[in-house]
Amino acid sequence: MEDTGNTIKTKSSTLASTEQTVVEALAEAQAKIEAANSAAASQAEAQASQAVVAAYSQAASAAAVGDTVTASSAATLASSLAANLDSNAQSVNETTSESASQAS
């Protein structure tokens, strides 16, 4: 009985940690999306942003029902998509800066 209690405590702790990670990552993704939108993101960037939010939503939903494997996989996917979105946004910003420098 004690082992069962310890197992439940461990799984609850793992789930709480996963949910906290997902919540933090979602907040970060939303901040990045807002920054991309304020920088007049293209349609492709907007779609990529939606994919990031969808992946984080899937992670949050899975975490809410205790499916830590799916939550972790979806959070990893979302993080990868967000990093790709950041990389693309940075390239666009660098190109815009170079164009502005050449124009002046």
N, C-alpha and C positions, 0 to 999 in steps of 0.2 A: 504494500500500500504506500509505503514511504517512497519507494522508487517511482511509482506512478505520479505521486505528488511532485517529486523533483523533475520528472520528465515534463509534466504540465508547466511547471514554473520555467523550465528552460525554454520550452517551445513558446510560451507567452512572452518571455524576454526577447527571444529571437524575432518573433512577429512584431513586437513593439519597436525594436531596433530597425527592422525592415521598413515598417510604416513611417518611422521618423525620417529615414533616408529618402524614401519616396516623396514625402511631403517637402523636404528640403530641396530635393532635385526638381520637383515640379515648380516650386517657387522660383528657383534659379532659371528654369526653362522659360517660365512666363516672363520674367524680367528680360531675358534675352530676346524673346519674341517681341515684347514692347519696344525694345531698343531697335530691333530690326525694322519694325513697322514705322517707328518715328524717323528712320533713315530712308523712308520711301522704298521699302523692300519690293522686289519684283514679284510677279505672280508665282514664279517657281519657288522663291524664298518663302512666300506665304504658305504654299503647299507643304514645303519642308517643315515649316513651323507647326503646321497642323499635324503632321506625322509625329513630331516630337511630343506634342500634347497628347495625341492618341496613345502613344506608347506609354507615357507616364500615367495616363488614365487607366490603361490596362494593368499596369503595375500596382496602382493604388487599389483597384478592384480586386485583384488577386490577393493582395496583402490583407484586405478587409475580410476575406473569407478564409484566411490562413494558408493560402497556397504560396508558400515562400519561394518555391522553385520557379513558378511562373512569374511571381513578382520580381524576383532577382533577374530573370532573363529579360523581362520587359524593361526593367530599369536600366539594364546594360545596353539594350537596343536604343532606348531613348537617349541615354548618355552619348552613345556613338553618333546618333543622328544629330544631337545638339552640337557636338564637337565639329561635325561636318558642316553644319549650318554656320557655326562661328568661323570656320576656315573660309567658307565661301563669302561670308559677309566681309571678312578682313580683306580678301582679294579684291572685292568690289570697292571697298574704301581706299585701298592702296591705288587702284586704277583711277579712281575719281581724284585723289590727291595729285597723282602724276599729271593727269589731264589739266587740272587747275593750275599746276606749276608751269606747264608748257604754255598755257593760254596767257599767262601774265608775263 
